[in-house]
């Protein structure tokens, strides 16, 4: 569900919304941080989350911070998180409901940040609130739509969620309200967007024939091996993924 096996071309074809979002992240980083074009720096100044400016009527700042990041590391790790956890939901929800969920969660995170500190001059930016919103949808599935997510992937979601939540409160320079607001936005929107959703299938986007038409991830498929080296490798991969995801979700002034 989360382990990507598609080629680059397949990924672009199967998950166009996730691909476009990642492209926007990196494109804006190139313009703003790498080349530092004057017009791009003006975009950053006009689009960064700034509550005192929102109080003055600049309401677009509730949306634009979702696409802006503080340097390459921040943009890269948030994009990495989106590549891992966005595709399954894009397939399950469809393009329209997926982007609506992503933007709604990001905006709710920025609204929460504004409502509690409307006169703040502290800037904030990053896609972390929107990504936490995706986790909100996954958490709803784990709790109330168990037929949509298997046990192995449920455990992955819960481990990353718990660690991410704890780190949100103990690391400095984290927009706590943005994370919690985004998470809540995704969770409460989940019943609507998951209506009539089908479990993620590795074959749904493929032309490979299958008698069932919907084959899910099988966590026991390597148990017949005498030495479960593939299983050990899987744990190593997922350990690395968890670390990278935490960097992405907990980037500076995210």
C-alpha positions in Angstrom: 0.0 0.0 0.0 2.8 2.4 0.9 5.8 0.6 -0.7 6.2 2.1 -4.2 7.0 -0.4 -6.9 6.0 1.6 -10.0 8.4 3.0 -12.5 8.7 6.8 -12.8 6.5 6.9 -15.9 3.9 4.6 -14.3 3.9 6.7 -11.2 3.2 9.9 -13.2 0.4 8.1 -15.1 -1.2 6.4 -12.1 -0.9 9.3 -9.5 -1.1 12.6 -11.4 -2.3 14.7 -8.4 0.6 13.6 -6.2 3.0 14.1 -9.1 1.7 17.6 -9.7 1.9 18.6 -6.0 5.5 17.3 -5.7 6.4 19.1 -8.9 5.0 22.4 -7.5 7.1 21.9 -4.3 10.3 21.4 -6.2 9.5 24.1 -8.9 9.0 26.8 -6.2 12.1 25.7 -4.4 14.1 26.1 -7.6 12.7 29.6 -8.2 12.9 30.9 -4.7 15.9 29.2 -3.0 18.1 28.0 -5.9 17.9 30.9 -8.3 16.3 33.5 -5.9 14.5 35.3 -8.7 13.1 38.6 -7.5 9.5 37.8 -8.6 9.7 34.4 -6.8 10.9 36.1 -3.6 8.0 38.4 -3.9 5.7 35.3 -4.2 7.2 34.0 -1.0 6.8 37.3 0.8 3.1 37.5 -0.3 2.3 33.8 0.2 3.9 32.8 3.5 1.6 32.2 6.4 1.4 35.4 8.5 -1.5 35.7 10.9 -1.3 39.5 11.3 -1.6 39.9 7.5 -4.6 37.5 7.4 -6.2 39.7 10.0 -5.7 42.6 7.6 -7.7 40.8 4.9 -5.0 38.7 3.1 -7.0 35.5 3.3 -5.1 33.8 0.5 -2.4 33.2 3.1 -4.6 30.4 4.4 -3.9 28.5 1.2 -0.6 29.5 -0.2 1.7 28.3 2.7 0.7 24.7 1.8 2.9 24.9 -1.3 5.9 26.8 0.1 8.8 25.4 2.0 11.8 26.5 4.0 14.7 25.2 1.9 15.4 22.0 -0.1 15.4 19.7 2.9 11.9 20.9 4.0 10.6 20.6 0.4 12.2 17.3 -0.2 11.2 15.4 2.9 7.6 16.7 2.7 7.5 15.6 -0.9 8.9 12.3 0.1 6.2 11.8 2.6 3.6 12.7 0.0 5.0 10.2 -2.5 4.8 7.5 0.2 1.3 8.1 1.6 -0.5 10.0 -1.2 -0.8 7.4 -4.0 -2.9 4.9 -2.1 -5.4 7.6 -1.2 -5.4 9.1 -4.6 -6.4 5.7 -6.1 -9.0 5.0 -3.4 -10.6 8.5 -3.3 -10.2 9.5 -6.9 -8.4 12.7 -8.1 -11.1 15.2 -7.1 -11.8 13.9 -3.6 -8.1 13.4 -3.0 -7.0 17.0 -3.9 -10.1 18.3 -2.0 -9.0 16.4 1.1 -5.4 17.5 0.8 -6.3 21.2 0.4 -9.0 21.1 3.0 -6.7 19.7 5.7 -4.0 22.2 4.8 -6.4 25.1 5.1 -7.9 23.9 8.3 -4.4 23.6 9.8 -3.7 27.2 8.8 -7.1 28.3 10.1 -6.4 26.7 13.4 -3.0 28.5 13.5 -4.8 31.8 12.8 -7.7 31.4 15.2 -5.5 30.8 18.2 -2.9 33.5 17.4 -4.6 36.1 15.1 -2.1 38.8 15.9 1.1 36.7 15.5 4.0 38.0 13.4 5.6 34.6 13.4 5.7 33.1 9.8 4.7 29.6 9.0 4.8 27.5 5.8 4.9 23.9 4.5 2.7 21.0 3.5 2.9 19.2 6.8 -0.6 20.2 7.8 -2.0 18.8 4.6 0.0 15.6 5.0 -1.2 15.2 8.5 -4.7 15.5 7.0 -3.9 12.4 4.9 -2.9 10.6 8.1 -6.3 11.7 9.5 -8.0 9.8 6.7 -5.8 6.7 7.4 -6.6 6.9 11.1 -10.3 7.0 10.3 -9.8 3.9 8.2 -7.9 2.1 11.0 -10.7 2.9 13.5 -13.9 2.7 11.4 -13.2 1.3 7.9 -11.0 -1.7 8.7 -12.0 -3.4 5.5 -10.1 -0.7 3.6 -6.7 -1.2 5.2 -4.9 -4.4 6.3 -3.3 -5.1 9.6 0.3 -4.6 8.5 -0.4 -1.2 7.0 -2.6 -0.2 10.0 0.4 -0.8 12.2 2.7 1.3 10.0 0.2 4.2 10.1 -0.2 4.0 13.9 3.6 3.8 14.5 4.3 6.9 12.4 1.3 8.7 13.8 2.3 8.2 17.4 5.9 9.1 16.9 5.0 12.1 14.8 2.5 13.3 17.3 5.0 13.1 20.2 7.7 14.8 18.2 5.3 17.6 17.2 5.1 18.6 20.9 8.7 18.2 21.9 10.6 19.6 18.9 11.1 23.4 18.6 10.0 25.6 15.7 7.0 23.3 14.9 3.6 24.7 14.0 1.7 22.5 16.5 -1.7 23.9 15.7 -1.1 23.4 12.0 -0.3 19.7 12.5 -3.2 19.1 14.8 -5.6 21.1 12.7 -4.7 19.3 9.5 -5.0 15.9 11.3 -8.5 16.8 12.6 -9.5 18.2 9.2 -8.6 14.9 7.4 -10.2 12.8 10.1 -13.5 14.5 10.1 -13.7 14.8 6.3 -12.9 11.1 6.0 -16.5 9.7 6.3 -17.5 11.8 3.3 -14.5 11.1 1.0 -14.3 7.4 1.9 -17.9 6.8 0.9 -18.0 4.0 -1.7 -14.2 3.8 -1.6 -12.5 0.4 -2.4 -9.4 -1.0 -0.8 -6.1 -0.1 -2.4 -5.1 -2.7 -5.1 -1.6 -3.0 -6.5 -3.3 -4.3 -9.7 -5.9 -1.6 -10.2 -3.6 0.6 -12.3 -2.0 -2.4 -14.0 -2.9 -4.3 -17.2 -1.7 -7.5 -15.5 -4.7 -9.9 -15.5 -6.0 -11.3 -12.2 -8.9 -13.5 -11.4 -9.9 -11.5 -8.3 -9.3 -8.1 -9.8 -8.3 -6.7 -6.4 -5.2 -8.2 -4.7 -4.1 -6.5 -1.5 -0.7 -6.5 0.2 0.0 -9.9 1.8 2.3 -9.5 4.8 2.9 -13.3 5.0 4.1 -13.9 1.5 7.7 -14.5 2.5 7.1 -16.8 5.4 8.0 -19.9 3.4 11.6 -18.9 3.1 14.1 -20.7 5.3 15.8 -17.5 6.3 13.4 -14.5 6.1 16.0 -12.2 4.7 13.4 -10.4 2.7 11.4 -9.8 5.8 14.5 -8.4 7.6 15.1 -6.1 4.6 11.5 -5.0 4.8 12.0 -3.9 8.4 15.1 -2.0 7.5 13.4 -0.3 4.7 10.4 0.7 6.8 12.6 1.9 9.6 14.3 4.2 7.1 11.0 5.3 5.8 9.7 6.2 9.2 12.8 8.3 9.9 12.5 10.1 6.6 8.7 10.7 7.0 9.3 12.2 10.5 11.8 14.6 9.0 9.2 15.5 6.4 6.4 16.0 8.8 8.4 17.8 11.4 10.5 20.1 9.2 11.4 23.5 10.6 8.5 26.0 10.8 6.4 23.4 9.0 
